[in-house]
Structures are given as structure tokens and as C-alpha cells.
Amino acid sequence: MMKLPNDFISRYQAIFKDEFEAFIKGFDLPRSYGLRINPFKCPDISTNPYLSSILRKNPLVEDGYYYDEIVKPGLHPYHFAGVYYIQDPSAMMVVENADIKPGEVVFDMCGAPGGKSTHILSKLQDKGLLITNDILPKRAKVLSENIERWGRSNSIVISTDPTQLKDEFYGYFDKVIVDAPCSGEGMFRKDPEIIENWSVKKIKACSLVQRSLLDAAYNLVKENGIIIYSTCTFAPEEDEEVLAYFLEKYPDLELLPTIKGEGIQDGLGEYKACSRFYFHRFNGEGHFIAKIRKTSPTPTYRKSKSKSLKPIIKEQQALLNEFIDCCLTDFSLNYPIYEFNNHLYTLETDEQVPNLDGINILRYGLHLGEVKKDRFEPSHALALRLSKDQVKHYVDFPHDSKEIRQYLKGETITYPGNNHFTLITVDGYSLGWAKHVDSLLKNYYPKGLRIVL
């Protein structure tokens, strides 16, 4: 039986009353495990015998599935190819409630590690723009890596204090997702260390941060735009009470109903439109979701261009074109290409991006690669963006082959071929670059990502 703090038990005895016993027993129930398929890479799992054999459909999430704990999909090569994102089934409902449409502009305020952001990119369908952020640079780095795996070109990853975003961002977003830092009560089963750090004092501290984040979201969303507020805690002080503060402070906000599938409970008190997720009711971890619409206009400000964005120069373009002609097919770059310290990026969106000067940018669209002296070296991100049909040279290995294990470890692979960049694929899914040198595949899998399977 899970050992819970006495203060925690007494609090929820008072809150849940008749349902308290079932609520507490839920902490000892087996966990449910979920993932979302990347629709750009695997639009139909029935074509993949392995995925079809391990996954069960989540009826509430378009690309969502359940799997058994024994499967361990985080150690499968498909994970590194971005074929899916491992995510708690309750957490998937955050973006499902946002009702994101292709072409919208979305801000994921607390984006790390990337579950919501990759979900948003799936919903945008390569149209519109996602700006995703985490205030902590280390977490933002993980966020950027997961965005890279998803293989899309219409997102920007930043690391900044969202409450300090300048007025150029005011009224810019159709949707703002605030999956706020919280006391984490809904994650007790997943990470027992959270229990040790839990306290009533932490709940109160988190509620202050959550209020400031919602204040920021109010300014960023446009008229009739949507704010999704979510936490992974059961504490009313962080859920309904923070929402009450927000609705009272801004009378032009309207609370909207959230999706109510099997096992999803109403919010407490007058906030029945919200959703609560309990272990004993829903196949997922603990969560809270509220959906809010802003009904009045937000003053908008002129969008100036970032001075830090430098257009590609002629010599760099020539080297990039040389690589494209040599190695790619059915691939075109229809948007401006920018250079950051000899690294080339393109952001595939028709949206005018606010000035990002002074903000830590980790990823600006698709990282194409780096110009090195007299050559262009393609990036890992470009490999994950491309399909095998878009390259002139690729080598495909089965997911359970020794070659895939060698590749992910960073080892050289013996394989006949000519001298050129070659896309390594696993069961047809892009995994990374290698370079043929005589009869060897020289490994270009990033050193920081290498792993022993």
C-alpha cells in the first residue's frame, strides 16, 4: 500500500467524503500506459504488424493508444525515429480539449518535455504555427529534442519567462495552453519521489505561480481565443480556486465545457464544466482541465522583425543546393532560410512572427544543417523530417536487426555503397544519417542521443 502523508489523507477525507475510500485505494491500482502515434510518419497502424500487436485504441484521442507495461516502447527504435510519443492518457486530453484547427497560432507556455507540443503539431497538420516554451533551459533542451523527433517545420522552441513576453505577443495567439507547474499529486503513482516533496506549503506556492501564468495567458490570447488551463494535481487550491481567481479578475472570460468521456469527472462545486481525472475512475494519472474563452479584443502591436534573423548568403545557398541535388528528391524549400552561426534553419509558416530578439531560441523551425568550410552537412532534424521517398540513397533495416542496434550505439556498419550521405531507416521510418565511405556506413547519429538497446 502506498504511504501517503497524513496531511494529504486528512485533506481529501474532508473533500471527497463518501468517495474518499475509493479515491485512496486508487493509488494502489495498476497504472495505465499510453502513447500517441505520429500521424505524419504512421497514418495507419494496421500497416505495421508490430504496432498493431501491442496497441489498443484510446477512444477519446484521435492518435492515442494504450499499451501494456511490459512492452517498454521507450526502448524501441521507433521511439528514436519519432513514430510515437509516450504520454499518459489523461495528459492527452489537454490538447484534445483545445480543439486546435490547421492554420491556427498556438502557444504552449510550459511545454517541456513535449507531449502537448507534439500533439499540437499533429493537430496543426503542417499549417499555422506553434511557439513552445519552457522557462528552464535544461527542460527546454529536452522539449527541443522531442520536437525534432516529431519531424515538423512550423514550430519555434524558446526558453523564457512567459510572464515577461513583450507586448508584440499580445493578442497574437488563437490558443494558449497553460499546463502549469503544480504540486503533482496526480503523479504520485508514477514518481514516488513527488510524495516526499509534497506539502500544503507547496500547494500554496504553486497556486501563486499558476495565477501569474494565467495573467500572462490573458494578454497573449486574441479575441474569442481559447486558454486551456491544466494541472496534474487534485488540490482545489491549484485547480478550481485558481480558476475562480482568473474568472473573477477578468469578467470577459467565459468558462466552456470540457470533453466528458467514460470515467472523466466534473470539476468541484460550480465548476462542473471542468474535468477531473482520478485513478479509480479513469485509465490514466491524475489531472485537472479547464477550458476558457476570452470574449473581448486584446490590443495588438506592430510586429517588427528580429534583428538576430540573418538571411542565408549566396555561398551558403550554393552549398545547400549542392547537397539537395546530390542527395534529395521531391524536396523543396518554399520559405526563407536563416543562418545562425553557420547553422541553417527554415520556418514553414505564413504567419508573421513577433520580434524574438533577447529571447533564448533553441529551435527556429526546421534545422537544415551546418555549413562547414566548403560543404554542407545535413542535420539530424532534417533526417527525421524526410521520408525515404525524398532521398536518393537510403538503407532500411528491420527494427530487431543488429544493424539498428549498432547504429543507435554510434557504431560503423559494414554495407556496400558509394560515397554519399545515406538515410538510415528502420522498417521504413527515418532514423538518421550515415555517410557511405567505400563499403562502410560512417555513423552520423548524434553523440548525445546514442544508446545501447
Residue pairs with C-beta under 8 A, 6 or more apart in sequence:
1 28
2 27
2 28
2 188
2 189
2 192
2 195
3 195
4 24
4 27
4 188
4 195
5 195
5 198
5 199
7 199
7 200
8 185
8 198
9 24
11 200
11 235
12 20
12 23
12 24
12 234
13 20
15 236
15 268
16 23
22 280
23 278
23 279
23 280
25 280
26 278
26 279
26 280
26 281
27 188
27 189
27 279
29 279
29 280
30 69
31 69
31 189
31 190
31 285
32 66
32 88
32 89
32 283
32 284
33 66
33 67
33 68
33 69
33 71
33 86
34 58
34 64
34 65
34 66
34 67
34 86
34 87
34 88
34 89
34 92
34 284
35 55
35 64
35 65
35 67
35 73
35 84
35 85
35 86
35 87
36 61
36 63
36 64
36 65
36 84
36 85
36 87
36 92
36 115
36 118
36 119
36 122
37 45
37 51
37 55
37 63
37 65
37 83
37 84
38 63
38 82
38 83
38 84
38 85
38 118
38 122
38 150
38 151
39 62
39 63
39 122
40 122
40 126
40 150
40 151
40 152
41 81
41 82
41 83
41 151
41 429
41 430
42 48
42 51
42 83
42 84
42 429
45 51
45 52
45 55
45 65
46 52
48 427
50 78
50 399
50 427
51 78
51 83
54 67
54 68
54 71
54 73
55 65
55 66
55 67
56 65
56 66
56 67
57 64
57 65
57 66
58 64
58 65
58 66
58 89
58 92
59 261
59 262
60 89
60 92
60 93
60 96
60 259
60 261
61 89
61 92
61 93
61 96
62 96
62 122
63 122
64 87
64 89
64 92
66 89
66 283
67 73
73 79
73 84
73 86
74 86
75 453
76 399
77 399
77 404
77 408
77 426
77 431
77 453
78 84
78 399
78 426
78 427
78 429
79 86
80 149
80 408
80 431
80 449
80 451
81 149
81 384
81 425
81 426
81 429
81 430
81 431
82 148
82 149
82 150
82 151
82 384
82 429
83 429
85 114
85 115
85 118
85 119
85 146
85 149
85 150
87 115
87 119
88 115
88 190
88 284
88 285
88 287
89 282
89 283
89 284
90 186
90 232
90 277
90 282
90 284
90 285
90 286
90 287
91 115
91 116
91 179
91 232
91 284
91 285
91 287
92 115
92 119
93 258
93 259
93 264
93 275
93 277
93 287
93 289
94 116
94 119
94 177
94 179
94 228
94 230
94 287
94 289
95 116
95 119
95 120
95 123
95 177
95 228
96 259
97 228
97 258
97 259
97 275
97 289
97 291
98 106
98 120
98 123
98 175
98 177
98 226
98 228
98 291
99 226
100 106
100 120
100 123
100 124
100 175
101 123
102 123
102 124
102 125
102 126
102 127
102 128
103 124
103 127
103 128
104 124
104 128
104 174
104 175
105 128
105 129
105 131
105 172
105 173
105 174
105 175
105 351
106 120
106 124
106 128
106 129
106 130
106 131
106 173
106 174
106 175
106 176
106 177
107 130
107 131
107 132
107 133
107 169
107 172
107 173
107 175
107 176
107 177
107 217
107 220
108 116
108 117
108 120
108 130
108 131
108 132
108 133
108 177
108 179
109 133
109 162
109 176
109 177
109 178
109 179
109 213
109 216
109 217
110 133
110 134
110 135
110 162
110 178
110 179
110 180
110 181
110 213
111 117
111 132
111 133
111 134
111 140
111 143
111 157
112 134
112 136
112 139
112 140
112 142
112 143
113 139
113 142
113 143
113 146
114 132
114 142
114 143
114 145
114 146
114 147
114 150
115 146
116 177
116 179
117 130
117 132
117 143
117 146
117 147
117 155
118 146
118 147
118 149
118 150
120 130
120 132
120 177
121 130
121 147
121 150
121 152
121 154
121 155
122 150
124 130
124 152
124 154
126 152
126 153
126 154
126 348
127 154
128 154
128 174
128 349
128 351
129 154
129 155
129 156
129 347
129 349
129 351
129 353
130 154
130 155
130 156
131 155
131 156
131 158
131 173
132 143
132 147
132 155
132 156
132 157
132 158
133 140
133 157
133 158
133 159
133 160
133 162
134 140
134 143
134 159
135 159
135 160
135 161
135 162
136 159
137 159
137 360
140 157
140 158
140 159
140 360
140 362
141 362
143 157
143 362
144 157
144 362
144 363
145 449
147 155
147 157
147 363
148 363
148 367
148 380
148 381
148 384
149 384
150 384
151 381
151 384
151 385
151 430
152 366
152 385
153 346
153 347
153 348
153 365
153 366
153 385
154 347
154 348
154 349
154 365
155 363
155 365
156 347
156 353
156 356
156 361
156 363
156 364
156 365
157 361
157 362
157 363
158 356
158 359
158 360
158 361
158 362
159 359
159 360
159 362
160 359
160 360
162 213
162 216
163 212
163 213
163 215
163 216
165 216
165 220
166 354
166 355
167 219
167 299
167 301
168 301
168 302
168 303
168 304
168 354
168 355
169 219
169 220
169 354
170 219
170 220
170 298
170 299
170 300
170 301
171 219
171 220
171 221
171 222
171 223
171 297
171 298
171 299
171 300
172 220
172 222
172 300
172 354
173 220
173 221
173 222
173 225
174 221
174 222
174 225
174 226
175 221
175 225
175 226
175 227
175 228
176 217
176 220
176 221
176 225
176 226
176 227
176 228
177 228
177 230
178 210
178 213
178 214
178 217
178 227
178 228
178 229
178 230
179 228
179 230
179 231
180 206
180 209
180 210
180 213
180 214
180 229
180 230
180 231
180 238
181 206
181 209
181 210
182 206
182 210
182 231
182 232
182 233
182 235
182 238
183 198
183 202
183 203
183 206
183 233
183 235
183 238
184 191
184 194
184 198
184 232
184 233
185 194
185 198
185 232
185 233
185 234
185 235
185 286
186 231
186 232
186 233
186 234
186 277
186 285
186 286
186 287
186 288
187 194
187 232
187 285
187 286
188 194
188 195
188 198
188 286
189 279
189 285
190 285
203 233
203 235
203 237
203 238
204 237
206 233
206 238
207 237
207 238
207 241
207 242
210 229
210 231
210 238
210 242
211 242
211 245
211 246
214 227
214 229
214 242
214 245
214 246
215 246
215 249
217 227
217 229
218 227
218 246
218 250
218 253
218 294
219 298
221 227
221 294
221 298
222 294
222 297
222 298
222 300
223 294
223 295
223 296
223 297
223 298
224 293
224 294
224 295
225 293
225 294
226 256
226 291
226 292
226 293
226 294
227 253
227 291
227 292
227 293
227 294
228 289
228 290
228 291
228 292
229 242
229 243
229 246
229 289
229 290
229 292
230 287
230 288
230 289
230 290
231 238
231 239
231 287
231 288
232 285
232 286
232 287
232 288
233 239
233 286
233 288
234 276
234 278
234 286
234 288
236 268
238 288
239 267
239 268
239 274
239 276
239 288
239 290
240 267
240 268
240 269
240 271
240 274
243 255
243 267
243 271
243 274
243 290
243 292
244 271
246 253
246 292
247 253
247 255
247 292
250 294
252 294
252 295
252 296
253 292
253 293
253 294
253 295
254 292
254 293
254 294
254 295
255 271
255 273
255 274
255 290
255 291
255 292
256 273
256 291
256 292
256 293
257 273
257 291
258 264
258 273
258 274
258 275
258 289
258 290
258 291
259 275
260 266
260 275
262 282
263 277
263 281
263 282
263 283
264 275
264 276
264 277
264 281
264 282
265 275
265 276
265 277
265 278
265 281
265 282
266 272
266 273
266 274
266 275
266 276
267 273
267 274
267 275
267 276
267 288
267 290
268 276
271 290
273 290
273 291
274 288
274 289
274 290
274 291
275 287
275 288
275 289
275 290
276 287
276 288
277 284
277 285
277 286
277 287
277 288
277 289
278 286
279 285
279 286
303 352
303 353
303 354
303 355
304 354
304 355
305 355
306 353
306 355
306 356
306 357
307 357
308 340
308 356
308 357
308 361
309 338
309 356
309 364
310 338
310 339
310 340
311 336
311 337
311 338
311 339
312 320
312 336
312 337
312 338
312 339
312 344
313 339
316 339
316 342
316 344
316 371
316 376
317 337
319 371
319 374
319 375
319 376
320 337
320 344
320 368
320 369
320 371
320 376
322 376
323 369
323 375
323 376
323 378
323 421
324 331
326 392
326 420
326 421
327 378
327 391
327 392
327 393
327 420
327 421
328 386
328 390
328 391
328 392
329 389
329 390
329 391
329 392
330 389
330 390
331 386
331 390
333 346
333 368
334 348
335 346
335 347
335 348
335 349
335 365
336 346
336 347
337 344
337 345
337 346
337 368
338 344
338 345
338 346
338 347
338 364
339 345
339 371
340 361
340 364
342 370
342 371
342 372
343 367
343 369
343 370
343 371
343 379
344 367
344 368
344 369
344 370
344 371
344 376
345 363
345 364
345 365
345 366
345 367
345 368
346 365
346 366
346 368
347 353
347 364
347 365
347 366
348 365
348 366
349 365
363 381
366 381
366 382
366 385
367 379
367 381
367 382
368 378
368 379
368 381
368 382
369 376
369 377
369 378
369 379
369 382
370 376
370 377
370 379
371 377
378 421
378 433
380 432
380 433
380 444
380 445
380 446
380 449
383 423
383 424
383 430
383 431
383 432
383 433
384 430
384 431
384 432
385 430
386 423
386 430
387 430
388 394
388 396
388 423
388 425
388 428
388 430
391 422
391 423
392 420
393 417
393 420
393 421
393 422
393 423
393 436
394 422
394 423
394 424
394 425
395 415
395 417
395 422
395 423
395 424
395 425
395 434
395 441
396 425
396 426
396 427
396 428
397 403
397 404
397 407
397 424
397 425
397 426
398 404
398 426
398 427
399 426
399 427
403 413
403 415
404 426
404 431
404 453
405 452
405 453
406 412
406 413
407 413
407 424
407 431
407 432
407 434
407 441
407 443
407 445
408 431
408 445
408 450
408 451
408 452
408 453
409 450
409 451
409 452
409 453
410 443
410 445
410 447
410 450
411 443
412 440
412 441
412 442
412 443
413 434
413 440
413 441
413 443
414 439
414 440
414 441
415 436
415 439
415 440
415 441
416 439
417 436
417 439
417 441
418 436
419 435
419 436
419 437
419 438
420 435
420 436
421 433
421 434
421 435
421 436
421 444
422 433
422 434
422 435
422 436
422 441
423 430
423 432
423 433
424 430
424 431
424 432
424 433
424 434
424 441
424 445
425 431
431 445
432 444
432 445
432 446
433 444
433 445
434 441
434 442
434 443
434 444
434 445
435 441
435 442
435 444
436 442
